[in-house]
Amino acid sequence: MRKTICTDSVGSIMLKPFAFLFLMILVVSCKPKITDVSISNEIISSSKVVLDDTLLLKVLPESLKYTTIPLSVGVHSVTINGGKKESFKVTEEGGILNLGRQEFVIFPITYTNTTTDDVNHAIVSANYPILLADSLVVYNKDVANSQAELIQLLQNENVKDFLNRDLIKVPADQLFISKSWDFDVDQNPSDSISVKVKSKDTKTHGFRSKITDAQSFLRHAKLSNEYEVERVENRQQLESLLKKSEE
């Protein structure tokens, strides 16, 4: 007697598209995320910079002071002139590979009288002071009128309640600086931004942030009416108070 053999050929045919789709999802999910990393042209042009033992960096013709390259998120290595290999971790936000071991400053830019669509940032009212190389202290004029007044303010236990940390120093020993700013080192701030306002409001505020090297920030601070730039009178005391305020 001839028996009928049931096969799953139809089921197999139906499974193939699903298997293909699953494979595509797996491939996409395993594909490394790519982000932008900026590196100083001064370092690239004067040194032999090699990433991950294979990529020799060259200055891009269209770049200004920094060359921006795409890198996968994760751990990478870098050598300069065949020296010691150093590792750094690229975040999803991208950022700066600080091969020149420079101090950087991330500073807020306040906008007023803007009346268009949307912005998701807080209002800047005051900043913690920062200490930079060459024993300089930079503080917002809205915070204090002198270093004595600044120190008195930092001794207040409630200082965190009325000062924010939108003025940030990035130390020179930080090899990779993860992006937390709006305008990059080679990017000029916009003249205006869009903010959401209530119809009855005639004046509002918003802000963006920019990163720049410490020396450029000092020039900006000295020319602006927003900051005081002074030699530190009592560095040890000021450092201690700033460290305590960060706890």
C-alpha positions in Angstrom: 0.0 0.0 0.0 1.3 3.3 -1.0 1.4 5.7 1.9 1.2 9.4 1.7 4.2 11.2 3.2 3.5 14.6 4.5 6.3 17.1 4.1 6.9 20.5 5.4 8.0 21.9 2.1 5.4 24.6 2.3 6.5 25.4 5.8 10.1 25.5 4.7 9.2 27.9 1.9 7.4 30.1 4.3 10.2 30.1 6.8 12.8 31.3 4.4 11.6 34.9 4.2 11.4 35.0 8.0 14.9 33.5 8.3 16.2 36.1 5.9 14.5 38.9 7.7 16.0 37.7 11.0 19.4 37.5 9.5 19.1 41.1 8.2 18.0 42.3 11.6 20.9 40.5 13.2 23.4 42.0 10.7 22.0 45.5 11.2 22.1 45.1 15.0 25.7 43.8 14.9 26.8 46.6 12.7 28.9 49.0 14.7 27.6 52.5 15.2 29.6 55.3 13.6 30.2 58.7 15.0 32.3 61.8 14.4 35.7 62.3 16.2 37.7 65.6 15.8 41.5 65.6 16.0 43.8 68.6 16.0 45.4 69.3 12.5 48.5 70.6 14.3 49.1 67.2 15.8 48.2 65.3 12.6 50.5 67.5 10.4 53.5 67.4 12.7 53.4 63.8 13.8 52.7 60.3 12.5 49.4 59.5 14.1 48.1 55.9 13.6 44.7 54.6 14.8 44.1 51.0 15.5 47.6 50.0 14.1 46.3 50.6 10.5 44.9 54.0 9.9 47.5 56.8 9.3 45.7 60.1 9.8 46.0 62.9 7.2 44.7 66.5 7.4 41.6 66.9 5.4 41.9 69.8 2.9 38.5 71.3 3.8 39.2 71.2 7.5 40.1 74.3 9.6 41.9 73.6 12.9 40.5 70.1 13.3 40.0 67.1 11.1 36.8 65.2 11.7 36.8 61.4 10.9 34.1 58.7 11.3 35.0 56.1 14.0 33.0 53.2 15.3 31.7 53.4 18.9 33.9 51.5 21.2 37.5 51.0 22.2 40.3 52.2 19.9 44.1 52.6 20.1 46.4 55.4 19.0 50.1 55.8 18.6 52.1 59.0 17.9 55.4 58.7 16.1 55.6 55.0 17.0 55.5 55.7 20.7 53.4 54.1 23.4 50.0 52.8 22.4 47.1 54.4 24.2 43.5 53.2 24.3 40.4 55.4 24.3 36.7 54.7 24.2 34.6 56.5 21.6 31.0 57.2 22.8 27.9 57.4 20.7 27.9 61.2 21.0 31.3 61.4 19.3 33.8 64.1 20.5 37.4 65.2 20.5 40.5 63.0 20.6 42.7 65.2 22.7 46.2 64.2 21.4 47.6 67.6 22.1 46.7 67.2 25.8 45.1 70.6 25.9 42.7 72.1 28.5 39.3 72.8 27.0 36.4 74.8 28.2 32.7 74.2 27.5 30.9 77.4 28.0 27.2 78.5 27.7 25.9 81.0 25.2 22.8 82.8 26.3 20.1 83.9 23.9 17.4 86.4 24.6 14.3 87.7 22.7 13.9 84.6 20.6 10.3 83.8 19.8 10.1 80.8 17.5 9.7 77.0 17.8 11.7 74.8 20.2 14.7 74.4 22.4 15.4 71.9 25.2 17.9 73.7 27.4 17.7 75.3 30.8 18.2 79.0 31.4 21.7 80.1 32.4 21.8 82.4 35.4 25.1 81.8 37.1 28.1 79.5 36.8 30.7 77.7 39.0 34.1 79.3 38.6 36.9 77.4 36.9 40.6 77.3 37.4 42.8 77.2 34.3 46.5 76.8 33.6 48.8 79.7 34.6 47.0 80.0 37.9 44.0 81.9 36.5 40.5 81.9 37.9 37.5 82.6 35.6 34.1 83.4 37.1 30.9 85.0 36.0 30.4 88.6 37.0 26.9 87.7 38.1 28.4 85.4 40.7 30.8 87.7 42.6 32.6 91.1 42.4 35.9 89.9 43.8 37.8 86.7 44.7 37.1 87.4 48.4 33.4 87.5 47.7 33.8 84.4 45.5 35.5 82.4 48.3 32.8 83.6 50.7 30.1 82.4 48.3 31.8 78.9 47.9 31.9 78.5 51.6 28.1 78.7 51.7 26.7 75.2 52.3 23.8 76.0 49.9 26.0 77.1 47.0 24.7 74.2 44.8 21.2 75.6 45.0 21.9 78.8 43.1 25.0 78.1 41.0 25.0 75.7 38.0 27.8 73.9 36.2 27.4 75.1 32.7 30.9 76.5 32.7 33.1 73.4 32.5 36.8 72.9 32.4 38.0 69.7 30.7 41.4 68.7 32.1 44.4 68.3 29.7 44.9 64.6 30.7 41.5 63.6 29.3 42.4 61.8 26.1 38.8 61.4 24.7 36.3 64.1 25.4 32.7 62.9 24.9 30.5 65.5 23.2 28.1 67.3 25.5 28.1 70.7 23.7 26.2 72.2 20.7 28.9 74.0 18.8 32.2 72.3 17.9 35.7 73.8 18.1 35.7 74.8 14.4 32.0 75.9 14.5 30.8 79.5 15.1 27.8 79.8 17.3 24.5 80.6 15.6 23.3 84.2 15.7 19.8 83.0 16.9 18.0 79.9 18.1 14.4 78.8 18.2 12.6 78.5 21.5 9.0 77.7 22.6 7.3 80.5 24.3 3.8 81.3 25.7 1.8 83.7 23.6 1.8 86.3 26.5 5.6 86.2 26.8 7.4 89.1 25.2 10.9 88.1 26.4 12.5 84.7 26.9 15.9 83.0 27.2 17.6 79.9 26.0 21.1 78.7 25.6 23.5 76.6 23.7 27.0 75.6 24.6 30.4 75.6 22.8 33.7 73.9 23.3 37.0 75.6 22.7 40.6 75.3 23.9 41.4 77.1 27.1 43.5 79.8 25.6 40.8 80.7 23.1 38.3 80.8 25.9 40.5 83.1 27.9 40.6 85.6 25.0 36.9 85.4 24.7 36.4 85.8 28.5 38.7 88.9 28.6 36.9 90.6 25.8 33.4 89.8 27.1 31.4 91.6 29.7 30.3 88.3 31.3 33.5 87.0 33.0 36.3 88.1 35.3 39.7 86.6 34.5 42.2 87.1 37.4 45.3 85.6 38.9 44.5 83.4 41.8 45.2 85.0 45.1 44.9 81.8 47.2 45.0 78.8 44.8 45.1 76.1 47.5 42.0 77.5 49.3 40.1 78.0 46.0 41.0 74.5 44.8 39.8 73.0 48.1 36.5 74.8 48.0 35.8 73.9 44.4 36.6 70.3 45.0 34.4 70.3 48.1 31.5 71.8 46.1 31.7 69.0 43.5 31.2 66.3 46.1 
